[in-house]
Structure formats: structure tokens, C-alpha cells
Amino acid sequence: MKYTSPPDFVPEDIKHALAVGVNAILADDHVLAKIYLDFGNKLVDHFDLAKQGA
């Protein structure tokens, strides 16, 4: 089972990080999953702050 990409308004690097993270979970690679999902969450936080004008 492959994860399909999020909508187009999500920046490419976040899409990639989350897709790799989710695929790692599906492949049972928890170390890789944690690295990429943490990275994805940091990017999401960064873009949320940017949208708020911080």
C-alpha cells in the first residue's frame, strides 16, 4: 500500500517528508518514520508561523 500525496497547496518538501514518513510506517521502519515525520511537523510549524506573519 502506497501513500498518495496531499493536495497541491502543501509545499513540495512537506509533501515529500510526510510521504516518506508514512511509507516508512507502512514498511514498519519506525526509525525512518520518526525522523521524517518529525521533519514534516517542523516544516508544518514553520509554514504556520510564516502564514501568521511571525
Protein Blocks (a to p, Z undefined) as FASTA:
>chain_A
ZZddddfklcfklmmmmmmmmmmmmnopaklmmmmmmmmmmmmmmmmmmmnoZZ
